[in-house]
Amino acid sequence: MPLFLAPPFWGRLLHALPGSLASGGSLPAFSWPLGSLARRVLDEQSPWGSLGPAWAEHIADGVALAGWALVWGAWAVSGVMLSIIDARERRLPRPVIWGAARVLGLGLVLVVAGTGDPWPLLGGALGAILAGGGLALARRAAALGAGDVRYAGFLGAVLGPDGLGHVVAGLACAFAGAGFRAAWLVFVRRAPPGTRLALGPYLFAGSAFPLVLLP
């Protein structure tokens, strides 16, 4: 039976989830397929046994590192692209966001497979729901576009593995920066109050704050 269908998996997950949500920490390590497969392949009784069991750890670490590289690459490349497009055209193209989300999802799966810890994938999903759902609820009142909601969900998935507090901090920084910019446009440059502000660059910059400065 696959691990995620086994009742003990869900029992341990639900038991550990409240503490992880509160602290932003990792869930207890699980025996994930990749790690056990690597250890079986490199077992002393297998043809690959001469490589030693330590290679299993190196393989798992390499897979996890490749996963994080995909996560940060998707965040950085899409962030630069979407910030430029939004600043120029006041839109956040759906193909760019969904393409980056696919790369992000693949990266998180590799991280989970390499580390045996399901929290990065679970935290990413919860972060996407928190950020995307929060902006969806505020969309009408704040005059947000659908692209802003989708991009916020993507950034929530990037920040979620570090803890849901990082998601909240990223959104707070984004709206603080956008608010200061809007106030400057209205009071200094005398722009009309209804002037539309590109939110994409602020969402991207706001997400960088918790990634760089928060533990």
Number of C-alpha atoms within 10 A of each C-alpha: 5 8 13 10 9 10 10 11 15 13 10 13 17 12 12 14 17 12 13 18 17 11 12 19 17 19 22 14 12 16 13 18 15 19 20 14 12 17 20 16 16 20 17 14 10 10 10 14 15 11 12 12 17 10 15 21 15 13 16 23 17 16 21 22 17 16 24 19 16 22 24 15 16 22 24 14 12 20 23 14 16 23 22 17 17 19 15 10 10 18 19 25 17 14 9 15 23 15 12 23 23 15 18 27 21 16 26 29 18 25 28 24 21 24 23 21 18 21 28 26 23 18 26 27 19 23 29 26 19 20 26 23 16 16 23 21 11 13 15 10 9 10 11 17 17 17 19 22 23 23 30 31 28 28 29 29 32 29 29 28 24 23 24 26 17 23 29 20 17 27 25 15 20 22 15 14 17 20 14 11 13 18 14 13 16 15 11 9 9 10 13 10 11 9 10 11 18 22 24 28 22 22 24 24 18 23 27 19 16 20 16 8 7 11 8
